[in-house]
Amino acid sequence: MNNGNTYEYLSRYLDQLRSRGRYTFTGDEVISEFNLSDEAYQKVIQRLSDKERISRLRQNFYLIIPPEYVSRQTLPLGYFIDDLMKFLERDYYVGLLTAAMYHGAAHQQPQTQFVVSEPPYLRPIKNRQQSIVFCLKKGWNADFVTQQKTDAGYINISSPALTALDLVFYSDRIGGINRAATVLAELVHEVEPKILEKVAESFPQTTTLQRLGYLLEEILQEAPLADTLSSALNNRKFYPTQLNPKTDSENQKAPNRWKIIPNMTVEVDEL
């Protein structure tokens, strides 16, 4: 099979994949499908890239770029994240600001996409077209991760309640406590108190429950939601902790039921 024929066959193969709702492929499956030598494979992949039919996302994992996305040379996260994480052999869920956006809390369109993954460390994907950060977590209760339908199938996504806790736990990854509080101001409308209490009971980081409870009650005036976290905390020992763990404070007083030391002024952007 000459290079021209290989290109045409592979181009049609990619069209068939896309017609079935799949927007990704791996180098290994193409080599196996067409019995290509490494040299032939490299040449046809380069030609497809030059013609902007495909875009390499990581290692030997590629996106199939339909005409409507040629100018961006990438795809929305929902088109490929499930395939990517299966390729990487990792459990995952879409979380933080990205999950909040799916749940309607899109105060600002996040420039970076966030995926929570089991260890070990995954290098971020950062280029002109795409920015994906992987936040590591050793385990989670799958009951609080839902499946969201997309144009390419389904993706795992954190529930509004789990998203709320993660926004506080990973606040340093999204721009700080102020950013977390701003997103929470919109997300709270999607959080059910009973679900939040159940998620909180299984959430291992007690200081996150304290900080979220403080934000809900003292900043966002969401007393019913805050009460559910207080119920979860009643079953744990907890101690004074700073609202902003990245900033030292001489003040060590925690004048609230959350035992939170308010070592910063929380500013919530107007919606």
N, C-alpha and C positions, 0 to 999 in steps of 0.2 A: 504494500500500500504506500503510494507516494505521499509527500507532505500535503499536497493540495487535496487529495482524496481524504486523508486523515482529518484535515481541518473541516471539510464538509460533513463527514460522518459525525465528528464530535460536535459540531455546531448543531446538527439535527438532534443529536442525543441530548444536548442541553435544552433544546426547545421542547423535547418530549418530557424531560424532568419538570420543566416549568409548567407545562400543560397539566401536569398532575399535582401542581401546587407545591413543588419543591424548588427552592432557590439556592441550593448549595450542592457541592460535590467535593470529593477528595481526590487527590492525585492517584492514590492506590486503586480506587475503583475504576478510574479512567484507564490506567495502565492495564488492569485486568480485563476490562471490557473489550479493549481494542488490541490487546497483546502488543503493546508498544515497547520499543527499546527506550532507555533513558534519554538518548539523544533525540529520538522522534517526539517523545513526550515533551521535553523542554522546548522544542521548536514550536509545536502546536499550541502549547500553553502561552508562549510568548506572543504568538500571532493573535490568539484570542484576547490577550491583554492589550495588545496594540490597537485592536479594533474595538476596545472597551466593551467586549461581551462579558468579561469576567473581571473579578477583583480578588486578589489574595488577601485573606483576613488574618490567617495565622498558619505558620508552618505549611502544611500541604492541604489546607482547607480554603476553599474558594466560594465566592458568591457569584451567582448567575445574575447579571445585571439586565433587567428588561429595559426597553427603550425609554420609558418614563422616568427612569432613575439614572440614565447615562450621564447627565450633567453633574450628578452628585457622586457617582462612582461608588455608591454604597446603598444599603437598604435599611429600612426601619428595623429596629432590634427584633421585633416580633417575627420577622421573616426568617431569621436564622439562628436565634440564640439556643433553641432546643437542640437543633442539629449540632451546633458548635459544642455544647456541653456534653452531648453524647460522644462526639469525636474526642473530646478531652477526657472522657470517662469520669465525669464529676456530677454528683448531685448538686442541684442549684435551685435558686428562685430569683426572679427579678424583684428588686427591692428598692428601699430608700426613695430618692426623688423620682426614679423611674416608675416605681410602683404607685407612688402618690399621684403621678400624672395619669396613670391608667385609672385611678380611682376618682379622678376629677379635680384633684388638688394641684392645678397647674398654674400657680401664681406666676411663675416664670418658666419658660421652656428650658429644661436642663440641657446644658451643652454636653455634659458627661452622662453616660448611662451606667447604672449600678446593678451589679449582679452579685448576690450572696452565694458563696460556694464553700464546699468543704475543703479542708487543707489537703495537700500542701499549697504553698504560695503559687499564685498564677500571675504572670507578668501582665500588666495592663496592656490594652490595645490602644495605641495612640498614633494617629497619623492625620493628615489633612482632612480626611473624610469621616473618621470615626474615633470616638474616645469612649472606652469601656473600662471601668474600674471593677476589679473583683475584690469583694470584702469577705474575708475568711470567717467561718463559723464552724465549730466542731460538731454541731448537731442542732436539729430543730424538730419541733413537733409538726409532722406533715399535715395534721388536721387543720393547721392554720395557714397552709399554703394551698391556694386554689389554682385551677386551670382556666386560663383565659384563651378564648378562641381568637385566632388571627387569620390573615389571608393565607398563611402557610401551615396551618394546623393549630396546635395548642402550645402555650408556654406556661411554666410554673411562675406564679406571682404571689407575693405575700399579701395576706388579708389586710384590710385597713388597720385592724388592731395591732397585728405584728409589725406593720409598716410604721405605726406610731412609735412603738418601742425601739425599733431599729434606727429611726431618725435621731433619737436621743443617744442611743448606744454608740452609733457611728457618726456623731455630730461633727467630729473633727474631719471626717471625710467629705462632708457636704458644705463646709464653710462656717461651722460653729453653731452655738446654741441659738443665736438670733435667727439663723436660716431655718433651723429645726422648728422653732416656735412659729415662724411665719407660715411654713407649710402646714404645721399642725392646726393652725387657725382655720384652714379650709378642710383639712382631712377629718377633723372631729365630727363633721356632719355625717360621715360614712361609718364611724366607729360605733358599734353596739356595746353598751355597758357590760352585758353578760359575757359577750365574747372577749372583751378586753380583760375581764377578770380571769377568765380561763387561760388566756394567753399569758397573762402576768404570773399566774401560779406556776407555769412551767418555764418561765424565763429565768435563766440562772443568775443574771447580773442584778443584784439587789439595788445597787446605786442607780441603775437605770430606772427602776420603778420609782425610787425617791425623786429623781430629777423630773421624770415625766409627770408624776403626781403634783409636784410643785408648779410646773408650768401650766398644767391644766387648771389648777385651783387658783393660784396667785396671779397668773398672767392672762389666761384665756377665760377665766370665770366659768369653767365647765365643771361645776361641783359634782353632778351625778357621775361623770366619768372618773373624776378624781377619787370619789368615794370607793369605787371598785378597786382601785389600786391600793387604797388604804386597807381594804379588807384583805388583799393579798399580802400586804406587808405585815399584818397582824400575826401571821404565822411564821415570821422570820425575825431574827435579831438584826437590827440595823443601827448604824451609828452616824454621827454627824459627818457630812461630806459636802464638798464645795460644789456649787452649781456648775461652775466652769472648772473642770479638772486641770486645765492647762494654765491657770493663773493662780499664783499664790496670793494669800490674803492674810493680813494681820488679824482681821476680825474672825473669830472662831465661834461666834454666836449663831445658833440655828433657831430663830424665833418662830418656828412653824412645826406642824405635826410631822412633816417629812424629814425633819432634822437636816434640812438643806441650809448651808451657809451661803447667803446670797452675795457672792463675791463679784457680781457683775450686774449691770442694769440691762434688762432684756428689752430689746426694741423689736416690735413686730411691724413689718412693712404693711402699709395700707393695701387692702385688697381691691 
